[in-house]
Amino acid sequence: MKIRHLIVTVGALAMLSACTTPKNITYFPDVNNGAAIVIAQSKGITLKPNDKLSIVVNTKSSELNNILNLPVTTQVIGSSEVQSLNQGQGTSGYTIDPDGNIDFPLIGKVKAAGFTRTELAAKLKELLESKDAAKDAVVTVEFLNIGFSVLGEVNSPGFHAFINDKTTLLQGLSRAGDMNIYGNRNNVKVIRMQDGKQQVYVVDMQNTEDLMKSPAYILQQNDVVYVEPNNYRKRQATANASEVTRASFWISVASILTTLAVLVFK
């Protein structure tokens, strides 16, 4: 009789374990209320060769504005004429060449790689004034083709454009619809191209200090964020593995053990 009770108890524990809430799907379990954590130092996105930028210069002279702001051009099918769109409808972009430069009107070659967009805007303004090309110019630099990719166990994988200069890994995952229930929060990888090599950073999303001090916490252009599947998801890839993880499976096991115990020790 004692053995039967033992088997019934084991079966009940098995069912309870199947219904236990997993602890590895939460963010920041180690953070207390009011905690202050120093994040990784970063000046934001630094420009690189092949980045495409929108650069708009506004001065008091409309004629000078037309020279400094490259118009978007279009050609009508069947016509040999190229039409220039109004400046209010947009300007074409500047692509940073392999040497890290852009060719800017009235200035010439300007080093852009290595600067943030704010630093580049200040540099262009300074060069325009130092060359007496434009005074009191307002220079605005925006990203055109710069973004990051999110792959794996997220709700909206794909490429996402930057909307600010310091997009964090948390914001990047949010743009991708957050990790789904099958994402491994302890082993998120950020793959980054640095000096011609692929650098891989591994981030534990449940270790807040590790996350915020990681060089990958502030995303850079062309970063690839990969959320690998957790063990539950991996087991689903094997034949009949999903059945083992269901509560109904353990209920059946407990029922069979109880029946056997009754028959043997009756």
C-alpha positions in Angstrom: 0.0 0.0 0.0 2.9 2.4 0.8 4.4 1.7 -2.6 1.1 2.6 -4.3 0.9 5.8 -2.4 4.5 6.6 -3.4 3.8 6.0 -7.1 0.7 8.2 -6.9 2.7 10.9 -5.2 5.4 10.7 -7.9 2.8 11.0 -10.6 1.3 14.0 -8.9 4.7 15.7 -8.7 5.3 15.0 -12.4 2.0 16.7 -13.3 2.8 19.6 -11.1 6.3 20.0 -12.7 4.7 20.0 -16.1 2.5 23.0 -15.0 5.3 24.9 -13.3 5.8 28.4 -14.7 9.3 28.6 -16.3 11.7 31.1 -14.9 13.8 31.7 -18.0 11.3 33.8 -20.0 11.5 37.0 -18.0 13.6 40.1 -18.5 15.7 41.6 -15.7 14.9 39.1 -12.9 18.0 40.4 -11.0 17.0 44.0 -10.9 15.6 45.6 -7.7 13.4 48.7 -7.6 15.5 51.8 -8.0 18.6 50.1 -9.1 21.0 52.2 -11.2 23.2 50.5 -13.8 25.9 52.2 -15.8 25.5 51.4 -19.5 28.2 50.9 -22.1 29.8 54.2 -23.3 28.9 54.9 -26.9 28.6 58.0 -29.0 26.0 56.3 -31.2 26.1 55.3 -34.8 29.4 56.2 -36.5 29.3 56.5 -40.3 31.0 53.9 -42.5 31.8 53.5 -46.2 28.7 52.7 -48.3 26.4 54.4 -45.8 23.9 56.7 -47.6 23.0 60.1 -46.2 20.5 62.8 -46.8 22.3 66.2 -46.3 20.2 69.3 -46.5 21.6 72.8 -46.2 19.4 75.9 -45.6 20.7 79.4 -46.0 19.2 82.9 -46.6 19.9 82.5 -50.4 17.5 80.4 -52.4 20.1 80.2 -55.2 22.7 78.9 -52.9 20.3 76.4 -51.5 19.7 75.1 -55.0 23.5 74.6 -55.4 24.1 72.9 -52.1 21.1 70.6 -52.1 21.2 68.0 -54.8 17.8 67.7 -56.4 16.0 64.4 -56.9 15.9 63.9 -60.7 13.5 61.8 -62.7 13.2 60.9 -66.3 9.8 60.5 -68.0 9.6 57.3 -70.0 9.8 58.0 -73.7 11.4 61.4 -73.2 15.0 62.4 -73.4 14.6 65.2 -70.8 15.5 64.7 -67.2 13.3 66.7 -64.9 14.4 68.1 -61.5 11.9 67.9 -58.7 11.2 70.8 -56.4 13.5 71.0 -53.4 10.6 70.7 -51.1 10.0 67.2 -52.4 13.3 65.9 -51.3 17.0 65.7 -52.1 19.1 62.8 -53.4 21.5 61.1 -51.0 25.3 61.1 -50.6 26.9 57.7 -50.5 30.2 57.5 -48.5 32.9 56.1 -50.8 35.3 53.2 -49.9 37.8 55.8 -48.7 35.2 57.2 -46.3 34.6 60.5 -48.1 31.7 62.3 -49.7 32.0 64.9 -52.5 30.1 68.0 -51.3 29.2 71.0 -53.5 31.5 74.1 -53.1 33.7 72.1 -50.7 34.9 69.0 -52.5 36.0 65.8 -50.7 35.0 65.7 -47.1 35.8 62.9 -44.7 32.6 61.4 -43.3 33.5 57.9 -42.0 34.1 57.8 -38.3 31.8 60.7 -37.5 28.3 60.7 -36.1 25.7 62.5 -38.2 25.7 65.4 -35.7 29.5 65.7 -36.0 29.4 65.6 -39.8 26.7 68.3 -39.9 28.9 70.5 -37.6 31.9 69.8 -39.8 30.1 70.7 -43.0 28.8 73.9 -41.5 32.3 74.9 -40.4 33.8 74.1 -43.8 31.1 76.2 -45.6 31.8 79.2 -43.4 35.6 78.9 -43.5 35.5 78.8 -47.3 33.1 81.8 -47.4 30.7 79.5 -49.3 27.8 80.1 -46.9 27.2 82.0 -43.7 24.7 81.1 -41.0 24.0 77.8 -42.7 21.8 75.2 -41.0 23.0 71.7 -42.0 20.9 68.6 -41.3 22.2 65.1 -41.8 19.9 62.1 -41.8 20.3 58.4 -42.4 18.8 56.9 -45.6 19.7 53.2 -45.7 21.1 52.5 -42.3 19.5 49.8 -40.1 19.8 46.4 -38.4 18.4 42.9 -38.9 16.7 40.7 -36.3 16.4 36.9 -36.9 15.3 33.9 -35.0 12.7 33.5 -32.3 11.0 37.0 -32.6 7.6 37.9 -33.7 8.6 40.2 -36.7 12.0 39.2 -38.0 13.5 41.3 -40.8 15.4 44.5 -41.5 14.6 47.6 -39.4 15.7 51.2 -40.1 17.3 53.3 -37.4 15.0 56.0 -36.0 17.6 57.5 -33.7 21.3 57.6 -33.1 21.4 55.3 -30.1 19.1 52.4 -30.6 19.6 49.9 -27.8 19.4 46.1 -28.2 16.1 46.3 -26.2 14.6 48.8 -28.6 15.8 46.7 -31.5 14.0 43.6 -30.2 11.0 45.7 -29.5 11.0 46.9 -33.2 11.0 43.2 -34.1 7.9 42.5 -32.0 9.9 41.2 -29.0 11.1 37.6 -28.5 8.4 35.0 -28.6 8.0 32.4 -25.8 10.5 30.1 -27.5 13.5 32.6 -27.6 16.6 31.8 -25.5 17.0 34.9 -23.4 20.3 33.8 -22.0 22.2 33.6 -25.3 21.2 36.4 -27.7 23.9 37.0 -30.3 24.8 40.3 -32.0 26.9 39.9 -35.1 28.8 43.0 -36.2 31.2 43.8 -39.0 34.3 45.4 -37.6 37.5 46.1 -39.5 36.6 43.6 -42.2 35.8 40.8 -39.6 32.6 39.5 -38.2 32.6 40.2 -34.4 30.1 38.1 -32.4 28.8 39.4 -29.0 26.8 37.1 -26.8 24.3 38.8 -24.4 22.4 37.4 -21.4 19.1 39.2 -21.3 18.5 38.0 -17.8 21.8 39.5 -16.5 21.0 43.2 -16.6 24.6 44.4 -15.9 26.0 42.1 -18.6 23.4 43.4 -21.0 23.9 47.1 -20.4 27.7 47.0 -20.3 28.0 45.0 -23.5 29.5 46.7 -26.6 26.4 45.3 -28.4 23.9 47.2 -26.2 24.0 50.1 -28.6 23.3 48.8 -32.1 25.4 49.8 -35.1 24.5 49.8 -38.8 24.1 46.4 -40.4 24.2 44.6 -37.0 22.4 41.2 -37.1 20.6 40.2 -33.9 20.0 36.5 -33.6 17.7 35.0 -31.0 18.3 31.2 -30.8 15.5 28.8 -29.9 15.3 27.6 -26.3 15.5 23.9 -25.3 11.8 23.5 -25.5 11.8 24.6 -29.1 14.7 22.4 -30.0 13.0 19.4 -28.6 10.0 20.1 -30.8 12.2 19.6 -33.8 12.7 15.9 -32.9 10.0 13.2 -33.7 7.3 13.1 -31.1 9.3 15.4 -28.9 6.4 17.8 -28.4 4.3 15.1 -26.9 6.8 14.6 -24.1 6.6 18.2 -23.1 2.8 18.3 -22.8 1.0 18.0 -19.4 -1.4 15.4 -20.9 1.6 13.1 -21.5 2.6 13.2 -17.8 -1.0 12.7 -16.7 -1.1 9.6 -18.9 2.2 8.4 -17.4 0.9 8.9 -13.8 -2.3 7.1 -14.6 -0.5 4.1 -16.0 1.8 3.9 -13.0 -1.1 4.1 -10.7 -3.0 1.3 -12.5 0.1 -0.9 -12.5 0.6 -0.3 -8.8 -3.0 -1.3 -8.0 -2.7 -4.5 -10.1 0.6 -5.5 -8.6 0.1 -4.7 -4.9 -3.7 -5.3 -4.7 
